[in-house]
Amino acid sequence: MLVLLPPSEGKAASEAGVPLALDELSLPGLSGARAAVLDALVELCSADTDTAQQVLGLSQGLRGEIARNTGLRAAGARPAGEVYTGVLFDALGLAKLDEAAYARAERSLLVFSGLWGALRVGDRIPPYRCSMGVKLPPLGALGAYWRREMAQVLPDIADGLVLDLRSAAYAAAWKPAGEVAARTAGVRVLQEREVDGVLKRSVVSHFNKATKGRLVRDLLVAGLEPASPGELVDALRELNYRVEVSAEGSARKPWLLDVVVTEIH
């Protein structure tokens, strides 16, 4: 099972220690592309703060992130699973997993990134600011940039079930195709509630991240590693999730599963 996750915009603070080693990151086929994005980002942030703020889409309160980007090569690095914070990663709770569950997380989770392309949670990186939606001079739109690179690397590791929990911006960096698409499943979180005596459903926005984080955590803790979308449906139902198949996959598109909740938290 391969689980595709978005990163979080918020990052834990850097710590003193050994800096980034690009050649030690997983998916070595992305090393050259990572170096190019890192060089371009550092150059942008070192040259002109106002331009960097505009390109990176940062508010005035986040201008400090630009200075942090200039020091990425020397900053202390730590496992990506500790760097990424936010709703999904809080619900996932990697730090609280036992040894066996964490080993499964290291093996199965893949976090997409505008700067690094994609990472395992054990890959050591410094905190940074660079989303997938950025158009980074001179490389251009990072979604399109990484899409070319990912096409050469990801099909080789996407064996078995691919559980795609990425947001739209990060999904643009790699779209499963062919037989990989047929065994890929996306998840939509729907809230069901009674309105004037009628059951209605609506797509959950912010809190869908928490549901997805808990869903992945429950799979890891239970040691369930479904090999297909159909087995994933069975596994989630075994974990007491209410799951419905909205669309079955094919060589042209992945499966879509609806996880129905009555409360959001």
ZAROKE-929987 format. One record per residue: x, y, z of N, C-alpha, C in turn; chain. Coordinates in steps of 0.001 Angstrom, whole numbers, plus 500000, padded with zeros to 6 digits. Each point is the difference from the previous one (the first is absolute). Layout:
<rolos>
       nX       nY       nZ      caX      caY      caZ       cX       cY       cZ   cadena
        X        Y        Z        X        Y        Z        X        Y        Z        A
...
</rolos>
This chain:
<rolos>
       nX       nY       nZ      caX      caY      caZ       cX       cY       cZ   cadena
   500842   498808   500000   499158   501192   500000   500881   501246   500000        A
   499667   500926   499115   500692   501285   499938   498963   501085   500268        A
   500240   500838   501016   499067   501049   500388   500595   501351   499620        A
   499318   500740   499143   500470   501307   499540   499363   501092   500839        A
   500831   500831   500629   499526   501047   500899   500445   501375   499514        A
   499220   501040   500306   500488   501363   499797   500908   500359   501166        A
   500830   501033   499849   500765   500477   501158   499112   500933   500818        A
   500577   500663   500971   499286   501076   500692   500744   501294   499717        A
   499260   501096   499875   500664   501294   499808   500787   500366   501243        A
   499461   499682   501181   500725   500236   501242   501076   498953   500199        A
   501131   500439   500517   501117   499084   500241   500527   500217   501422        A
   500486   498945   500606   500648   500126   501295   501298   500784   499834        A
   500418   500692   501039   501208   500811   499932   501234   499135   499800        A
   501004   500593   499363   501254   499291   499785   500713   499779   501326        A
   500795   498954   500050   500796   499723   501184   501471   499971   499612        A
   500874   500305   500964   501428   499890   499735   500324   498547   499708        A
   500884   499783   499054   500351   498620   499683   500521   499857   498590        A
   500059   498764   499551   500558   499689   498682   499094   500582   498922        A
   500568   500723   499034   499170   500601   498951   499554   498989   498955        A
   499231   500484   499063   499455   499212   498908   501094   499282   499217        A
   499743   498744   499656   500862   499243   499085   499109   499499   498871        A
   499984   500709   498885   499099   499665   498903   500185   498566   499517        A
   501238   499520   499984   500256   498665   499457   499551   498889   500940        A
   499526   500354   501206   499531   498984   500943   498472   499888   500013        A
   499313   500868   499265   498540   499923   499954   499563   498787   499188        A
   498835   499473   500312   499458   498883   499228   499637   500477   498601        A
   499629   499072   499122   499715   500298   498598   501157   500758   499354        A
   501185   499379   499947   501179   500698   499473   499857   500469   498559        A
   499049   499442   499277   499767   500465   498637   499537   501446   499929        A
   499585   500561   501135   499567   501397   500053   501109   500947   500450        A
   501191   499478   500264   501073   500811   500599   500356   501217   499158        A
   500167   499813   498705   500364   501117   499141   498926   501067   499970        A
   498744   499595   499936   498890   500952   499982   499896   500726   501330        A
   500230   499301   501100   499968   500649   501312   501077   501065   500108        A
   501192   499677   499525   501099   500961   500056   499664   501251   499200        A
   499361   499822   498850   499651   501142   499153   498965   500891   500680        A
   498984   499401   500630   498979   500798   500681   500605   500691   501218        A
   500833   499301   500747   500642   500595   501172   500851   501201   499595        A
   500804   499846   498961   500840   501107   499531   499145   501194   499584        A
   498920   499730   499263   499142   501085   499523   499304   500701   501162        A
   499556   499242   500994   499302   500586   501142   500950   500860   500832        A
   501188   499490   500277   500973   500769   500782   500400   501267   499257        A
   500198   499902   498699   500369   501178   499214   498886   501043   500028        A
   498758   499563   499827   498865   500917   500037   499938   500734   501330        A
   500110   499261   501091   499837   500590   501329   501202   500836   500423        A
   501148   499753   499411   501206   500764   500325   500078   501309   499217        A
   499325   500054   498847   500150   501142   499107   499135   501187   500382        A
   498711   499777   500235   499086   501116   500243   498809   499508   500814        A
   499859   500528   501193   498956   499527   500908   498595   500272   499455        A
   499790   501179   499412   498671   500337   499488   499590   499067   498866        A
   500941   499732   499092   499703   499089   498890   499723   498596   500522        A
   500816   499560   500941   499815   498661   500571   498650   499877   500684        A
   499601   501051   500713   498695   499969   500675   498875   499853   498993        A
   500109   500699   498892   498957   499932   498972   499978   498630   499336        A
   501163   499498   499615   500075   498711   499316   499490   498875   500887        A
   500374   500030   501268   499630   498928   500926   498588   500169   500558        A
   499370   501141   499717   498637   500222   500461   499884   500132   501498        A
   500953   500695   500627   500035   500113   501456   499362   501299   500477        A
   499328   499932   501118   499460   501201   500626   501136   500775   500659        A
   499697   501241   500402   501010   500821   500658   500514   499320   501267        A
   499115   499314   500694   500400   499334   501232   500918   498811   499802        A
   500113   499526   498759   500853   498837   499724   501297   500371   499277        A
   500319   501286   499961   501228   500416   499316   501243   499350   500613        A
   499927   499662   501279   501138   499342   500641   500348   498659   499374        A
   499015   499377   499333   500251   498725   499335   501004   500154   498859        A
   500076   501188   499439   500928   500235   498888   501437   499894   500495        A
   500290   500620   501130   501345   499908   500568   500341   498558   500362        A
   499015   499272   500497   500251   498593   500345   500354   499205   498756        A
   499338   500302   498880   500313   499290   498752   501431   500237   499536        A
   500563   501166   500288   501367   500277   499535   501021   499100   500693        A
   499662   499491   501177   500952   499185   500751   499705   498515   499977        A
   499271   499532   498993   499556   498603   499985   501162   499006   499981        A
   501076   500345   499323   501103   499036   499887   500720   499778   501329        A
   499995   500997   500861   500726   499895   501265   499103   499698   501189        A
   498694   500141   499851   499075   499811   501123   499982   498544   500455        A
   499757   499794   501273   499890   498651   500528   498821   499266   499394        A
   500229   498758   499620   498949   499193   499381   499470   498985   501003        A
   498739   499620   499823   499366   498997   500864   499025   499199   499138        A
   499522   498858   500463   499090   499190   499181   498790   500794   499528        A
   499620   499796   498752   498870   500732   499425   498738   499814   500828        A
   499822   498817   500569   498828   499748   500825   499949   500859   501247        A
   501139   500561   500415   500043   500936   501124   499898   501449   499525        A
   500455   500268   498780   499976   501364   499461   498579   500436   499683        A
   499231   499114   499365   498638   500357   499598   499061   499974   501194        A
   499273   501101   500166   499012   500114   501068   498644   500276   499339        A
   499005   500323   500771   498704   500281   499406   498994   498913   500297        A
   498790   500189   499504   498864   499164   500372   500217   498538   499654        A
   500392   499713   498755   500158   498607   499579   501094   499306   500802        A
   501143   500670   500145   501126   499363   500689   499765   499905   501500        A
   499258   500946   500565   499627   499871   501413   499118   498772   500209        A
   499039   499793   499100   499114   498842   500120   500747   498700   499728        A
   500966   500050   499106   500804   498820   499694   500864   499594   501185        A
   500549   500976   500715   500720   499738   501246   501165   499036   499863        A
   500898   500262   499074   501126   499091   499766   500836   499764   501248        A
   500191   501048   500793   500857   499882   501184   499425   499057   501048        A
   498703   499740   499925   499359   499151   501004   499814   498564   499535        A
   500429   499694   498773   499879   498632   499499   501017   499094   500667        A
   499634   498737   500186   500992   499065   500513   500990   499656   498887        A
   501035   499248   500355   501098   499758   499060   499524   499317   498724        A
   499135   499027   500124   499531   499267   498822   499160   500893   499094        A
   499096   500787   500600   499150   500881   499201   500828   501085   499323        A
   501013   500514   500708   500841   501036   499390   500807   499428   498838        A
   500439   498774   500148   500720   499363   498889   499094   499881   498777        A
   498734   499687   500217   499054   499951   498880   499815   501387   499394        A
   499987   501037   500856   499876   501371   499495   501195   500377   499141        A
   501189   499662   500450   501200   500313   499218   499980   499300   498642        A
   499432   498820   499974   499982   499208   498769   498890   500443   499040        A
   498882   500467   500527   498828   500191   499136   499616   501448   499732        A
   500426   500949   500826   499564   501383   499824   500945   500763   499089        A
   499438   500813   499116   500769   500836   499091   499378   501397   500025        A
   500778   500981   500455   499511   501371   500139   500488   500829   498810        A
   499073   500621   499302   500363   500827   498851   500408   501394   500468        A
   500877   500650   499226   500567   501275   500413   500382   500831   498793        A
   499742   501313   500073   500419   500877   498924   501506   500086   499871        A
   500715   499855   501098   501467   500083   499982   500670   498666   499739        A
   499537   498936   500632   500700   498713   499948   499367   499006   499035        A
   498856   500313   499457   499311   499060   499115   499150   499038   500791        A
   500635   499012   500606   499314   499050   500879   501024   499430   500968        A
   499548   499704   501216   500888   499571   501078   499383   498858   500792        A
   500850   499164   500559   499573   499081   501051   500014   500767   501314        A
   499217   499557   500970   499903   500755   501255   501301   499967   500793        A
   500876   499065   499706   501284   499938   500701   501094   500824   499349        A
   499749   500569   498817   500996   500831   499324   500244   501264   500808        A
   501265   500342   500184   500362   501164   500819   500062   501255   499142        A
   499184   501007   500361   499932   501256   499261   499930   501165   500986        A
   500384   501209   499579   499771   501186   500818   498604   500551   499726        A
   499427   500795   500892   498729   500664   499709   500195   501017   498878        A
   498989   500185   499180   500104   500844   498817   498628   500570   499675        A
   499953   500886   499022   498719   500515   499521   500045   500045   498479        A
   499259   499108   499384   499923   499955   498535   498902   499024   499624        A
   498844   500501   499641   498871   499128   499694   500042   499529   498552        A
   499241   498982   499698   499973   499438   498653   499378   500971   498997        A
   499220   500963   500461   499362   500942   499097   500891   501138   499543        A
   501234   500042   500477   500922   501095   499668   500524   499869   498572        A
   500165   501163   499341   500714   500068   498721   501394   500531   500313        A
   500962   499115   500066   501331   500326   500512   500967   500296   498857        A
   500464   501247   499894   500975   500311   498947   501310   499246   500254        A
   500650   499478   498972   499596   499962   498590   499291   498692   499619        A
   499575   499211   501006   499469   498659   499733   498537   500005   499579        A
   499264   501051   500371   498587   500064   499654   499113   499372   501060        A
   498793   499625   499608   499021   499427   500923   500518   498679   500557        A
   500062   499900   501319   500604   498810   500609   499152   498748   499787        A
   498680   500150   499906   499175   498827   499730   500398   499338   498695        A
   500164   500790   498948   500396   499469   498695   501443   499509   500018        A
   500859   500721   500704   501410   499606   500103   500119   498606   500626        A
   499318   499813   501125   500114   498713   500683   499267   498888   499260        A
   498968   500356   499257   499271   498974   499257   500919   499275   499016        A
   500879   500735   499359   500959   499381   499073   500958   499077   500739        A
   500449   500440   501163   500972   499210   500766   499357   498768   500630        A
   498817   500166   500560   499305   498899   500677   499652   498875   499032        A
   499713   500361   498764   499625   498982   499016   501111   498985   499779        A
   501236   500394   500298   501131   499101   499820   500281   499142   501231        A
   499442   500399   501141   500383   499369   501270   498855   499245   500680        A
   498837   500627   500098   498940   499437   500831   499406   498694   499495        A
   499811   499805   498690   499429   498715   499595   500785   498797   500496        A
   501298   500164   500241   500837   498888   500449   499735   499619   501451        A
   499455   500933   500793   499762   499675   501414   498514   499864   500310        A
   499156   500301   499030   498548   499968   500222   499441   498620   499708        A
   500461   499013   500778   499466   498651   499827   498897   499770   501037        A
   499053   499169   499667   498888   499761   500914   499064   501194   500057        A
   499285   500133   501109   499056   501088   500182   500707   501335   500114        A
   499463   501023   499320   500441   501382   500186   498829   500771   500597        A
   500175   500475   501220   498962   500773   500699   500378   501470   499882        A
   499263   500738   499204   500345   501382   499667   499171   500964   500837        A
   500656   500643   500965   499324   500938   500899   500492   501433   499785        A
   500605   500274   498865   500559   501324   499732   498916   501030   499681        A
   500300   501245   500270   499161   501105   499557   500270   500248   498520        A
   499146   500805   499371   500062   500165   498546   501346   500522   499514        A
   500583   500971   500702   501272   500580   499553   501096   498948   499949        A
   500022   499101   500964   501052   498983   500056   499678   498808   499115        A
   498719   499751   499770   499617   498942   499069   500456   500330   498587        A
   500169   501292   499703   500437   500406   498664   501415   499533   499690        A
   500786   499698   501033   501392   499613   499796   500164   498569   499505        A
   498988   499180   500163   500044   498638   499452   498593   499448   499948        A
   499584   499578   498828   498674   499418   499815   500162   498533   499594        A
   499604   499067   500857   500095   498580   499642   499266   499712   498704        A
   500603   499180   499164   499399   499681   498700   500087   498504   499748        A
   499237   499536   499034   500050   498604   499600   499627   499066   501132        A
   500734   498912   500127   499651   499010   501019   500221   500524   501410        A
   500857   501025   500167   500174   500602   501324   498721   500734   500410        A
   499380   500707   499056   498748   500710   500301   498910   499028   500436        A
   499983   498835   499404   498954   499017   500303   500102   499460   501420        A
   501174   500140   500635   500150   499560   501392   500325   501167   500936        A
   499606   501201   499555   500132   501199   500827   498625   500403   500513        A
   499940   500425   501252   498729   500436   500595   500180   501363   500647        A
   499134   500931   499644   499915   501274   500695   498886   499942   501021        A
   500036   500898   500964   499003   500007   501076   499374   501381   500106        A
   498666   500031   500040   499258   501228   500239   499270   499836   501329        A
   500071   501021   500844   499334   499946   501302   498698   500786   499917        A
   498894   499336   500305   498673   500614   499957   499392   500010   501393        A
   499393   501109   500361   499253   500065   501259   498519   499801   499716        A
   499395   499093   500729   498569   499744   499869   499294   500541   501239        A
   498984   500802   499777   499251   500553   501121   498543   500207   499592        A
   499148   500081   500994   498574   500184   499736   499663   501485   500001        A
   499394   500447   498920   499581   501393   499877   498506   500016   499692        A
   499221   500534   500926   498537   500050   499834   499423   498623   499696        A
   500518   499002   500728   499480   498652   499858   500515   499234   498803        A
   500926   500601   499237   500540   499352   498802   501506   499810   500161        A
   500487   498787   499714   501444   499750   500064   500687   500644   498802        A
   500988   500818   500282   500753   500658   498940   501493   499770   500219        A
   500725   499995   498889   501442   499819   500066   500712   501200   499396        A
   501149   500346   500577   500817   501081   499469   501469   499603   500098        A
   500796   500522   499074   501431   499701   500005   500659   500743   501150        A
   500778   499282   500786   500730   500601   501117   501267   500632   499445        A
   500292   501228   500384   501186   500675   499481   501148   499893   500997        A
   500084   500939   500940   501138   500033   500921   500154   498691   500778        A
   498918   499471   500532   500102   498853   500896   500192   498677   499255        A
   499976   500029   498664   500267   498765   499280   501443   499554   500228        A
   500890   500960   500271   501398   499655   500254   500136   499158   501266        A
   499247   500375   501031   500060   499239   501248   499467   498585   499801        A
   498915   499868   499257   499452   498670   499737   500996   499144   499229        A
   500635   500577   499005   500983   499249   499215   501211   499608   500847        A
   500436   500904   500887   501112   499663   500885   499656   498853   500928        A
   498794   500025   500569   499578   498907   500889   499848   498697   499228        A
   499487   500097   498799   499808   498814   499161   501330   499286   499751        A
   501016   500777   499627   501320   499409   499742   500586   499443   501293        A
   499871   500751   501084   500517   499528   501281   499359   498665   500386        A
   498696   499893   499846   499309   498771   500384   500476   498809   499165        A
   500236   500222   498716   500536   498930   499152   501380   499570   500479        A
   500858   500979   500337   501364   499691   500445   499993   499250   501327        A
   499185   500473   500938   499961   499385   501331   499456   498579   499926        A
   498991   499805   499162   499392   498672   499868   500859   499049   499180        A
   501015   500526   499338   500850   499149   499168   499310   499522   498742        A
   498999   500744   499560   499263   499626   498794   500672   500620   498778        A
   500331   499182   499025   500647   500481   498787   499252   499454   498779        A
   498831   500570   499723   499189   499515   498866   500772   500121   498695        A
   499783   499050   499108   500733   499946   498740   499217   500555   498828        A
   498736   500352   500205   499155   500491   498910   498945   500935   500578        A
   499364   500820   499163   498924   500858   500510   498876   499219   500669        A
   499660   498842   499447   498955   499191   500613   500387   499547   501398        A
   501261   499589   500165   500474   499602   501323   500054   501193   500941        A
   500277   501195   499456   500005   501207   500832   498609   500266   500556        A
   498980   499859   499177   498620   500188   500469   499721   499050   501159        A
   500385   498727   499840   499765   499013   501058   500771   500365   501266        A
   501259   500450   499831   500831   500333   501153   499421   501182   500769        A
   499554   501022   499297   499439   501171   500677   498690   499663   500705        A
   499196   499158   499377   498767   499581   500667   500319   499177   501243        A
   501055   499202   499934   500433   499241   501170   500403   500934   501133        A
   500509   501188   499636   500410   501004   500988   498841   500931   500377        A
   498790   499618   499593   498771   500723   500358   499820   501337   499280        A
   500635   500136   498835   499705   501149   499149   498809   499661   499110        A
   499194   500996   499749   498879   499832   499083   500485   500409   498605        A
   500165   499025   499137   500624   500221   498693   499058   499568   498883        A
   499913   500837   498981   499204   499676   498816   500863   500205   498760        A
   499832   499147   499019   500730   500142   498737   499225   500960   499112        A
   500575   501178   499775   499349   500997   499147   500259   499718   498524        A
   501218   499523   499694   500347   499682   498609   501092   498948   499993        A
   499810   498953   499221   501039   498991   499849   501041   500483   498998        A
   501231   499583   500216   501097   500462   499166   500109   499249   498689        A
   500852   500551   499137   500288   499393   498701   501386   500459   499590        A
   500410   499631   498809   501303   500436   499508   500028   501502   499738        A
   498851   500634   500043   499925   501435   499717   499801   500849   501255        A
   499511   499385   501090   499777   500795   501204   500000   499106   501235        A
   500433   500573   501136   500027   499234   501251   498603   499772   500569        A
   499942   499141   501002   498789   499816   500782   499758   501255   500845        A
   498746   500234   500363   499667   501055   500955   499134   499388   501090        A
   500482   500117   501231   499273   499483   501155   499476   501163   500832        A
   498775   499869   500467   499418   500988   500913   500053   499450   501420        A
   500606   500769   500888   499959   499695   501431   498961   500934   500616        A
   498946   499434   500529   498860   500782   500484   500098   500132   501524        A
   499951   501240   500481   500064   500263   501433   498767   500801   500398        A
   499632   499909   501262   498883   500797   500514   500498   501160   500839        A
   501221   499916   500460   500598   501081   500771   501356   500332   499407        A
   500421   501246   500110   501321   500385   499524   500795   500556   501186        A
   501231   499535   500083   500861   500460   501106   501448   499707   499637        A
</rolos>
